[in-house]
Amino acid sequence: MRILLIEDDGALCEALRPALEAASFRVDICPNGTDGLTLLTSGAYDVCILDRMLPGLDGLSLLRAARMRGISTPVLMLTALSGIGDRVDGLDAGADDYLAKPFDTRELLARLRALTRRPGTTADPALHIGDVTLSPTELTLTGPQGTASLTNRECDLLEALLRSPGRLQARSSLLAQVWGPLAEVEEANLDCYIHFVRRRLQSVGSQSRVITVRGSGYKFEVAP
């Protein structure tokens, strides 16, 4: 299950990462609200932990914008503001749960388990799009002519594309989703992996295609 942690406290992020990974989450960390909104609205995440006080765009504004765009990803909001009014503001903005700092990691994990048990938030479900099925847990892609094994990076890239079929995914968004928001990675790496996933689609006999939108990014075009 993939989790997006939008938090500008680097020490807190590094303290949480091992616990989240031990609970079988694949963790992406984003330190500001502007990039956090881009990642959350990509549709690539199963759950989000969102700090209320962020540089660039505060957590409440980020969440309102995501909900207005139809994003239903469960969101657990973190904040140092623990008054009743603050909690009400967070919930009214679209948060599914609210946790005040400082908190016990065990409580955070329990709340995440509760959020991901809700209908529509099963862990790493297989994605059935057009004539292909992607299994993130098994790292496989299945099409009309068989099944291909994937690397973690290929799987992450295909998952990002398949979760938004027909929609343009900006290069910057794909880089952040696949390599992480803080990773120092050259754009040429993305082009290489686009080539790899195109070959995987061909190898399983899929008629779906990854389309290049010159100067902007890529989109997954589902076979008729």
C-alpha positions as a Markdown table, in Angstrom:
| # | Residue | x | y | z |
|---|---|---|---|---|
| 1 | Met | 0.0 | 0.0 | 0.0 |
| 2 | Arg | 1.4 | 3.4 | -1.0 |
| 3 | Ile | 1.3 | 6.3 | 1.4 |
| 4 | Leu | 2.1 | 10.0 | 0.8 |
| 5 | Leu | 3.6 | 11.8 | 3.8 |
| 6 | Ile | 3.3 | 15.6 | 3.3 |
| 7 | Glu | 5.4 | 17.0 | 6.1 |
| 8 | Asp | 8.2 | 19.6 | 6.3 |
| 9 | Asp | 9.7 | 18.4 | 9.5 |
| 10 | Gly | 12.6 | 16.2 | 8.1 |
| 11 | Ala | 13.4 | 14.7 | 11.5 |
| 12 | Leu | 9.8 | 13.6 | 12.0 |
| 13 | Cys | 9.7 | 12.1 | 8.5 |
| 14 | Glu | 12.8 | 10.1 | 9.0 |
| 15 | Ala | 11.5 | 8.9 | 12.4 |
| 16 | Leu | 8.2 | 7.8 | 10.8 |
| 17 | Arg | 9.6 | 6.2 | 7.7 |
| 18 | Pro | 10.9 | 2.9 | 9.3 |
| 19 | Ala | 7.6 | 2.4 | 11.2 |
| 20 | Leu | 5.5 | 3.0 | 8.1 |
| 21 | Glu | 7.7 | 0.7 | 6.0 |
| 22 | Ala | 7.5 | -2.0 | 8.7 |
| 23 | Ala | 3.7 | -1.8 | 8.5 |
| 24 | Ser | 4.0 | -2.6 | 4.7 |
| 25 | Phe | 3.6 | 1.0 | 3.4 |
| 26 | Arg | 5.6 | 2.2 | 0.5 |
| 27 | Val | 6.4 | 5.8 | 1.6 |
| 28 | Asp | 6.9 | 8.9 | -0.5 |
| 29 | Ile | 7.8 | 12.1 | 1.5 |
| 30 | Cys | 7.0 | 15.6 | 0.3 |
| 31 | Pro | 8.1 | 18.7 | 2.3 |
| 32 | Asn | 5.8 | 21.4 | 0.9 |
| 33 | Gly | 2.2 | 22.0 | 0.0 |
| 34 | Thr | 2.6 | 23.0 | -3.6 |
| 35 | Asp | 4.3 | 19.7 | -4.7 |
| 36 | Gly | 2.1 | 17.8 | -2.2 |
| 37 | Leu | -1.1 | 18.9 | -4.0 |
| 38 | Thr | 0.4 | 17.7 | -7.3 |
| 39 | Leu | 1.2 | 14.3 | -5.9 |
| 40 | Leu | -2.0 | 13.8 | -4.0 |
| 41 | Thr | -4.1 | 14.7 | -7.1 |
| 42 | Ser | -2.1 | 12.2 | -9.2 |
| 43 | Gly | -4.3 | 9.4 | -7.7 |
| 44 | Ala | -1.3 | 7.2 | -7.1 |
| 45 | Tyr | -1.7 | 6.9 | -3.3 |
| 46 | Asp | -3.9 | 4.8 | -1.1 |
| 47 | Val | -3.7 | 7.1 | 2.0 |
| 48 | Cys | -2.1 | 10.4 | 2.9 |
| 49 | Ile | -0.6 | 11.9 | 6.1 |
| 50 | Leu | -0.9 | 15.6 | 5.8 |
| 51 | Asp | 0.7 | 18.3 | 8.0 |
| 52 | Arg | -1.5 | 21.4 | 8.6 |
| 53 | Met | 1.4 | 23.9 | 8.6 |
| 54 | Leu | 3.3 | 23.7 | 5.3 |
| 55 | Pro | 5.5 | 26.0 | 3.2 |
| 56 | Gly | 4.1 | 26.9 | -0.2 |
| 57 | Leu | 0.5 | 25.9 | 0.5 |
| 58 | Asp | -1.0 | 25.1 | 3.9 |
| 59 | Gly | -2.6 | 21.8 | 4.6 |
| 60 | Leu | -6.1 | 23.0 | 4.8 |
| 61 | Ser | -5.9 | 24.8 | 1.4 |
| 62 | Leu | -4.2 | 21.8 | -0.1 |
| 63 | Leu | -6.9 | 19.4 | 1.1 |
| 64 | Arg | -9.8 | 21.6 | 0.0 |
| 65 | Ala | -8.2 | 21.9 | -3.5 |
| 66 | Ala | -7.8 | 18.1 | -3.7 |
| 67 | Arg | -11.4 | 17.4 | -2.6 |
| 68 | Met | -12.7 | 20.0 | -5.1 |
| 69 | Arg | -10.9 | 18.0 | -7.8 |
| 70 | Gly | -12.7 | 14.8 | -6.8 |
| 71 | Ile | -9.8 | 13.2 | -4.9 |
| 72 | Ser | -11.2 | 10.8 | -2.3 |
| 73 | Thr | -7.9 | 9.4 | -1.0 |
| 74 | Pro | -8.2 | 9.0 | 2.8 |
| 75 | Val | -6.3 | 11.8 | 4.6 |
| 76 | Leu | -5.0 | 11.8 | 8.2 |
| 77 | Met | -4.2 | 15.4 | 9.2 |
| 78 | Leu | -1.3 | 16.1 | 11.6 |
| 79 | Thr | -1.1 | 19.4 | 13.5 |
| 80 | Ala | 0.4 | 21.1 | 16.5 |
| 81 | Leu | -2.9 | 22.9 | 16.8 |
| 82 | Ser | -5.1 | 20.8 | 19.0 |
| 83 | Gly | -8.1 | 23.0 | 19.8 |
| 84 | Ile | -11.7 | 21.9 | 19.0 |
| 85 | Gly | -12.0 | 24.6 | 16.4 |
| 86 | Asp | -8.8 | 23.5 | 14.7 |
| 87 | Arg | -10.0 | 19.9 | 14.5 |
| 88 | Val | -13.3 | 21.0 | 13.2 |
| 89 | Asp | -11.6 | 23.1 | 10.5 |
| 90 | Gly | -9.5 | 20.1 | 9.4 |
| 91 | Leu | -12.5 | 17.8 | 9.2 |
| 92 | Asp | -14.6 | 20.3 | 7.4 |
| 93 | Ala | -11.8 | 20.8 | 4.9 |
| 94 | Gly | -12.1 | 17.1 | 4.0 |
| 95 | Ala | -9.8 | 15.2 | 6.4 |
| 96 | Asp | -10.9 | 11.7 | 7.4 |
| 97 | Asp | -9.1 | 11.8 | 10.7 |
| 98 | Tyr | -7.1 | 14.2 | 12.8 |
| 99 | Leu | -4.1 | 13.7 | 15.1 |
| 100 | Ala | -2.4 | 16.3 | 17.3 |
| 101 | Lys | 1.3 | 16.5 | 17.7 |
| 102 | Pro | 3.1 | 15.1 | 19.7 |
| 103 | Phe | 1.6 | 11.7 | 19.1 |
| 104 | Asp | 2.5 | 8.0 | 19.7 |
| 105 | Thr | 3.5 | 6.2 | 16.5 |
| 106 | Arg | 1.4 | 3.2 | 17.6 |
| 107 | Glu | -1.7 | 5.4 | 17.6 |
| 108 | Leu | -0.8 | 6.8 | 14.2 |
| 109 | Leu | -0.5 | 3.3 | 12.7 |
| 110 | Ala | -3.8 | 2.2 | 14.3 |
| 111 | Arg | -5.6 | 5.2 | 12.8 |
| 112 | Leu | -4.0 | 4.4 | 9.4 |
| 113 | Arg | -5.2 | 0.8 | 9.7 |
| 114 | Ala | -8.7 | 2.0 | 10.4 |
| 115 | Leu | -8.7 | 4.4 | 7.4 |
| 116 | Thr | -7.4 | 1.7 | 5.0 |
| 117 | Arg | -10.0 | -0.8 | 6.2 |
| 118 | Arg | -12.7 | 1.4 | 4.8 |
| 119 | Pro | -14.4 | 0.4 | 1.6 |
| 120 | Gly | -12.4 | 1.2 | -1.5 |
| 121 | Thr | -9.0 | 1.2 | 0.2 |
| 122 | Thr | -7.8 | -2.3 | -0.1 |
| 123 | Ala | -4.0 | -2.8 | 0.0 |
| 124 | Asp | -2.3 | -2.7 | -3.4 |
| 125 | Pro | -5.3 | -4.0 | -5.4 |
| 126 | Ala | -4.6 | -5.3 | -8.9 |
| 127 | Leu | -5.4 | -2.7 | -11.5 |
| 128 | His | -7.5 | -3.9 | -14.4 |
| 129 | Ile | -7.3 | -1.2 | -17.1 |
| 130 | Gly | -8.2 | -2.0 | -20.7 |
| 131 | Asp | -6.6 | -5.2 | -21.8 |
| 132 | Val | -4.0 | -5.4 | -19.0 |
| 133 | Thr | -3.8 | -6.2 | -15.3 |
| 134 | Leu | -1.1 | -4.8 | -13.1 |
| 135 | Ser | -0.4 | -6.5 | -9.8 |
| 136 | Pro | 1.8 | -4.2 | -7.5 |
| 137 | Thr | 2.2 | -6.9 | -4.9 |
| 138 | Glu | 3.4 | -9.6 | -7.3 |
| 139 | Leu | 5.3 | -7.1 | -9.7 |
| 140 | Thr | 3.6 | -8.5 | -12.7 |
| 141 | Leu | 1.8 | -7.2 | -15.8 |
| 142 | Thr | -0.7 | -9.5 | -17.5 |
| 143 | Gly | -2.2 | -9.0 | -21.0 |
| 144 | Pro | -3.8 | -11.0 | -23.8 |
| 145 | Gln | -0.6 | -13.0 | -24.6 |
| 146 | Gly | 0.8 | -13.7 | -21.1 |
| 147 | Thr | 2.4 | -12.3 | -18.0 |
| 148 | Ala | 5.6 | -10.3 | -17.6 |
| 149 | Ser | 7.7 | -9.7 | -14.5 |
| 150 | Leu | 8.5 | -6.1 | -13.6 |
| 151 | Thr | 11.1 | -4.3 | -11.6 |
| 152 | Asn | 10.0 | -2.1 | -8.8 |
| 153 | Arg | 10.6 | 1.0 | -10.8 |
| 154 | Glu | 8.7 | -0.3 | -13.9 |
| 155 | Cys | 5.8 | -1.3 | -11.7 |
| 156 | Asp | 5.7 | 2.1 | -10.0 |
| 157 | Leu | 5.7 | 3.9 | -13.3 |
| 158 | Leu | 3.0 | 1.7 | -14.8 |
| 159 | Glu | 0.9 | 2.1 | -11.7 |
| 160 | Ala | 1.2 | 5.9 | -11.9 |
| 161 | Leu | 0.1 | 5.8 | -15.5 |
| 162 | Leu | -2.7 | 3.2 | -15.1 |
| 163 | Arg | -4.3 | 5.0 | -12.2 |
| 164 | Ser | -5.1 | 8.0 | -14.5 |
| 165 | Pro | -5.9 | 6.5 | -17.9 |
| 166 | Gly | -6.2 | 9.0 | -20.7 |
| 167 | Arg | -5.0 | 11.9 | -18.5 |
| 168 | Leu | -1.7 | 13.7 | -19.1 |
| 169 | Gln | 0.9 | 13.0 | -16.4 |
| 170 | Ala | 3.5 | 15.8 | -16.3 |
| 171 | Arg | 7.1 | 14.7 | -16.3 |
| 172 | Ser | 7.7 | 16.3 | -12.9 |
| 173 | Ser | 4.8 | 14.5 | -11.4 |
| 174 | Leu | 5.9 | 11.1 | -12.7 |
| 175 | Leu | 9.5 | 11.7 | -11.5 |
| 176 | Ala | 8.1 | 12.6 | -8.0 |
| 177 | Gln | 5.8 | 9.6 | -7.9 |
| 178 | Val | 8.3 | 7.0 | -9.1 |
| 179 | Trp | 11.6 | 8.2 | -7.7 |
| 180 | Gly | 10.3 | 10.3 | -4.8 |
| 181 | Pro | 9.7 | 14.1 | -4.4 |
| 182 | Leu | 13.3 | 14.7 | -3.0 |
| 183 | Ala | 15.2 | 12.4 | -5.3 |
| 184 | Glu | 17.9 | 14.0 | -7.5 |
| 185 | Val | 17.3 | 12.2 | -10.8 |
| 186 | Glu | 17.8 | 13.2 | -14.4 |
| 187 | Glu | 14.8 | 13.3 | -16.7 |
| 188 | Ala | 16.5 | 11.0 | -19.1 |
| 189 | Asn | 15.9 | 8.2 | -16.5 |
| 190 | Leu | 12.2 | 8.7 | -17.0 |
| 191 | Asp | 12.5 | 8.4 | -20.7 |
| 192 | Cys | 14.5 | 5.1 | -20.3 |
| 193 | Tyr | 11.8 | 3.6 | -18.1 |
| 194 | Ile | 9.0 | 4.8 | -20.4 |
| 195 | His | 10.8 | 2.7 | -23.1 |
| 196 | Phe | 11.0 | -0.2 | -20.7 |
| 197 | Val | 7.3 | -0.2 | -19.9 |
| 198 | Arg | 6.3 | 0.1 | -23.5 |
| 199 | Arg | 8.3 | -3.0 | -24.2 |
| 200 | Arg | 6.5 | -4.8 | -21.3 |
| 201 | Leu | 3.2 | -3.8 | -22.8 |
| 202 | Gln | 4.2 | -5.2 | -26.2 |
| 203 | Ser | 5.5 | -8.4 | -24.6 |
| 204 | Val | 2.1 | -9.3 | -23.1 |
| 205 | Gly | 0.3 | -8.4 | -26.3 |
| 206 | Ser | -1.4 | -5.3 | -25.1 |
| 207 | Gln | -2.9 | -2.8 | -27.6 |
| 208 | Ser | -2.8 | -0.1 | -24.9 |
| 209 | Arg | -0.1 | 2.6 | -25.4 |
| 210 | Val | 2.0 | 5.1 | -23.5 |
| 211 | Ile | 1.6 | 8.3 | -25.5 |
| 212 | Thr | 4.3 | 11.0 | -25.5 |
| 213 | Val | 2.9 | 14.6 | -25.2 |
| 214 | Arg | 5.9 | 16.5 | -26.4 |
| 215 | Gly | 7.2 | 19.1 | -23.9 |
| 216 | Ser | 4.6 | 18.1 | -21.3 |
| 217 | Gly | 4.7 | 14.4 | -20.3 |
| 218 | Tyr | 3.0 | 11.1 | -20.9 |
| 219 | Lys | -0.4 | 9.5 | -20.8 |
| 220 | Phe | -1.8 | 6.0 | -20.9 |
| 221 | Glu | -4.1 | 5.4 | -23.8 |
| 222 | Val | -6.4 | 2.4 | -23.2 |
| 223 | Ala | -7.0 | 0.0 | -26.1 |
| 224 | Pro | -10.5 | 0.2 | -27.6 |
